[in-house]
């Protein structure tokens, strides 16, 4: 299968590219390297030095693990539609895994500039991909990364993208109503609506993966070579909850739980992201189908998560405190949460549970870079509230 | 009350500005004159020559009907946030009526360029307005024009923006799920989600007016002076159903019903648009409230509408034929349709029904410009379907 990974320089894009290549698929990666600019703008870096994408692709190709060398396209899918058209005309993918978006909720809440640029970037990029697919690869399968954060925390069970609504004696199957929590999450909601429309009117096939919070940094392929690693963030902007807690534990800083910590979210191991994306690709959506999978394996409250990290840290001799800090976000800190995630399991997902061993593995890796942790970038400064 | 009209050069923006000014409000209008560019790009013009906005404002102000002269700001709310910030800092409105968007579904379906520019323009402009309001007029009321087309044609009753969903024994009040029919309609759905978020996190107050198809060209104020008229379109791009049929009847062309004509939509007289917007402004949303009104007065199928125009035309001695043409859009041509519109009536709306007199009045006005009708711009060429 020919698989195009959009956003191949990112935390998940790069491991996904290697994952497919290692399994015999022909892979191309595309990226505008925009994440490296956003990191510079925010003054943060991944914990481990990440070689340029060009170098990682070269190293991968020298290992000769795939049937063909991985192809690399550098360009911007949002600002340069001719780049996107060239990409699809040249590579002609069977499946497209689309990670190529500004990925941070706090970034989108910094100010007007970041809010607007996040939405323009994410929405335009996805529209350009839809038009390029319509033109060059109308039968290809678009696998789009969304987020569980699109749903918010409604007082009813969260279904997988669609819900049968019975209202005043009549019924319809409708898109599940969304209540996203940031301008970033909103951009993903906009994408979902645009993609559903393209499926409806052009007969495109798409799977929207509403992903939970991803943790971890190692996959089978990143472990093959020290320079094939992926971007691991622990800062307030790009660091997700568990990754950030793990670094705080190693740095001897209290784990900063936002507010009461009763916020419950879906989580998954980075290895399971790869498995889920592969399952989606191997079981493609039907012509005209806009299919949604909720992509997480376990749900925890933020406070539960902090306690798990504290326990694992203490088993390694670290002294770990937990601090409830003022919540920079506006979100319910105690709420009903029962999202469905059966679709991917029914396709065969075998998940990696969040065990103490997994957390200890992360902590040990982080300890090897303890000295370079930038403690000034971890605690929240970006606030949702009107200043 | 200080009322800011965004999109004051448009079909509805200009009559709205005069309507408020004539009723003793202090009014400012802003526009980037973008609609005049889009008209040029598509090769279409309004039926009657529309003087520059600057001239119309001057004529209005010379009539001294308002308490203060109407203010005019020329600039782009989507591309120039400093213009938007200046607007709010300088004028400090109590209410903002936001029409300043690319308003055509067919325009948004012309090609990739128009799809992307419509969404970027509409979404960025609204985001800039939200940030400007947060900064300078956080207590002001945003009255945003949406469209009934955001809902599509679900098989359940269409409520006004929100719906109480009962699902597996639990309940929540959620945004009504949308199934918009074009990239333009999608842009309005994106706006609604962004505005709901701003109300939720910043405590802004907003009314989203999901408006039906507007017809007519005359209001109390446009009738005051021959140069105070508003932009009346009959072309495939900017002409709405009834307006287009009326011009076809006068031009001796068959009324082009798209497909079977069973498509049912909400309609309203342009005079009632002004009344509805005024009712929204005089009864403002509460702090933090995202309120939605469905703004139409009567529902008709497209075929019903064609028959009404045919009857009125024949009463005036015109020879009117109806032709079912291939539907350029992708939409259901027979469907359930029961949208609610009680909120505005309960605030006191007294509507102008679509009588034969009303249609005959439109036809007579159009007859006075029969010779300048550009017949080549009326029949549909923009297609929704994958070519």
HADDOCK unambig.tbl for C-alpha pairs under 7 A between the chains (distance, minus, plus):
assign (segid A and resid 112 and name CA) (segid B and resid 131 and name CA) 6.33 0.50 0.50
assign (segid A and resid 116 and name CA) (segid B and resid 124 and name CA) 6.07 0.50 0.50
assign (segid A and resid 116 and name CA) (segid B and resid 127 and name CA) 6.74 0.50 0.50
assign (segid A and resid 120 and name CA) (segid B and resid 120 and name CA) 5.99 0.50 0.50
assign (segid A and resid 124 and name CA) (segid B and resid 116 and name CA) 6.07 0.50 0.50
assign (segid A and resid 127 and name CA) (segid B and resid 116 and name CA) 6.74 0.50 0.50
assign (segid A and resid 131 and name CA) (segid B and resid 112 and name CA) 6.33 0.50 0.50
assign (segid A and resid 154 and name CA) (segid B and resid 172 and name CA) 6.69 0.50 0.50
assign (segid A and resid 155 and name CA) (segid B and resid 170 and name CA) 6.89 0.50 0.50
assign (segid A and resid 155 and name CA) (segid B and resid 171 and name CA) 6.30 0.50 0.50
assign (segid A and resid 155 and name CA) (segid B and resid 172 and name CA) 5.44 0.50 0.50
assign (segid A and resid 156 and name CA) (segid B and resid 167 and name CA) 6.31 0.50 0.50
assign (segid A and resid 156 and name CA) (segid B and resid 170 and name CA) 5.46 0.50 0.50
assign (segid A and resid 156 and name CA) (segid B and resid 171 and name CA) 5.95 0.50 0.50
assign (segid A and resid 156 and name CA) (segid B and resid 172 and name CA) 6.39 0.50 0.50
assign (segid A and resid 167 and name CA) (segid B and resid 156 and name CA) 6.30 0.50 0.50
assign (segid A and resid 170 and name CA) (segid B and resid 155 and name CA) 6.89 0.50 0.50
assign (segid A and resid 170 and name CA) (segid B and resid 156 and name CA) 5.46 0.50 0.50
assign (segid A and resid 171 and name CA) (segid B and resid 155 and name CA) 6.32 0.50 0.50
assign (segid A and resid 171 and name CA) (segid B and resid 156 and name CA) 5.94 0.50 0.50
assign (segid A and resid 172 and name CA) (segid B and resid 154 and name CA) 6.70 0.50 0.50
assign (segid A and resid 172 and name CA) (segid B and resid 155 and name CA) 5.46 0.50 0.50
assign (segid A and resid 172 and name CA) (segid B and resid 156 and name CA) 6.38 0.50 0.50
assign (segid A and resid 174 and name CA) (segid B and resid 177 and name CA) 6.38 0.50 0.50
assign (segid A and resid 175 and name CA) (segid B and resid 177 and name CA) 5.85 0.50 0.50
assign (segid A and resid 176 and name CA) (segid B and resid 177 and name CA) 6.73 0.50 0.50
assign (segid A and resid 177 and name CA) (segid B and resid 174 and name CA) 6.39 0.50 0.50
assign (segid A and resid 177 and name CA) (segid B and resid 175 and name CA) 5.85 0.50 0.50
assign (segid A and resid 177 and name CA) (segid B and resid 176 and name CA) 6.73 0.50 0.50
assign (segid A and resid 177 and name CA) (segid B and resid 177 and name CA) 5.38 0.50 0.50
assign (segid A and resid 186 and name CA) (segid B and resid 194 and name CA) 6.84 0.50 0.50
assign (segid A and resid 190 and name CA) (segid B and resid 190 and name CA) 5.56 0.50 0.50
assign (segid A and resid 194 and name CA) (segid B and resid 186 and name CA) 6.83 0.50 0.50
assign (segid A and resid 201 and name CA) (segid B and resid 330 and name CA) 6.35 0.50 0.50
assign (segid A and resid 201 and name CA) (segid B and resid 385 and name CA) 6.33 0.50 0.50
assign (segid A and resid 202 and name CA) (segid B and resid 385 and name CA) 6.27 0.50 0.50
assign (segid A and resid 202 and name CA) (segid B and resid 386 and name CA) 5.46 0.50 0.50
assign (segid A and resid 330 and name CA) (segid B and resid 201 and name CA) 6.35 0.50 0.50
assign (segid A and resid 385 and name CA) (segid B and resid 201 and name CA) 6.33 0.50 0.50
assign (segid A and resid 385 and name CA) (segid B and resid 202 and name CA) 6.27 0.50 0.50
assign (segid A and resid 386 and name CA) (segid B and resid 202 and name CA) 5.47 0.50 0.50
